[in-house]
Amino acid sequence: MNTITTEISGIQVKSLYIHFKTIKINNSINRINSLEFNTLATPEAISAKGDIIYDVIDAITLFENYHSLCEDVLKSPSLGPNLKSDLSSYLKLARKKMSQWKHVRNKLGGHLNLEVIEKICEKHNYKGVFITNHLEADFKGILLKMMLESAINETLDKSKLFEEEIRLTSPLGLSKFIDLFMDDWEIVLNLFPKLNKFIYEIGKEEKLNLITENDIGIIKF
């Protein structure tokens, strides 16, 4: 097979973009998880720890990119027919998992629809201006979770992520969500090395036969 194609380069560039963005989000999640406070009930702790929901929403948005990457590879005329069965199965699993999240992504990561937010306010009888001494903590600790919760619950019939509605403001509901999210997050974290190994196995030798060491580096290839 001929691997000296722009298709191979394009798929690798796309996978690099998604992978390094994944690492960036993952580093942020790890940083927030490592923060220590004497008590988690303070506004400062709630605000700092609450930032992790933004990373989760960014990750859910990135899941759409992983879905399309899997599609690109599986349907590639160069790569698709040459995939090993284990990698093909992994790509199909990742594609299926990522497709479940697209409905949630459309509610939060795409258009931030005011009507969706108004439904949250109506459900919890939030009317008028929020009078609080800790607006950031109230938002990150409660309202941001409610926004994600609403996006999940309103799309359950399509996503099938959970069997019933979930409450992210309860410890049990949040734990259930985190378990599912981290399982799917681990799938994409492990996708890049598997795909990159395959691409180099089929294309590295052919490329090295065409270039010299002067072509290797910042970016001459």
KAMOJO-V211877 format. One record per pair of residues at least 4 apart in sequence whose C-alpha atoms are under 6 Angstrom apart, sorted by the first residue. I is the first residue (numbers start at 1). J is the second residue. Records with the same first field share a line. If there is no record, write none. Layout:
BEGIN
I = J  J
END
This chain:
BEGIN
3 = 203
6 = 10
15 = 19
23 = 27
25 = 55
29 = 52
32 = 49
40 = 45
43 = 137
45 = 49
46 = 50  137  141
47 = 137  140
50 = 140  141
60 = 105
61 = 105  109
63 = 98
67 = 95  98
70 = 91  95
71 = 75
72 = 76
73 = 80
74 = 80
75 = 80
76 = 80
83 = 88
91 = 95
94 = 98
100 = 159
104 = 151  152
105 = 109
106 = 110
107 = 151
108 = 112
119 = 123
121 = 125  126
137 = 141
138 = 142
139 = 143  144
140 = 144
145 = 149  168
146 = 150
149 = 168
150 = 154
153 = 165
155 = 159
156 = 160
166 = 173
167 = 173
168 = 173  174
178 = 182
181 = 185
182 = 186
192 = 196
193 = 197
199 = 203
200 = 204
215 = 220  221
END
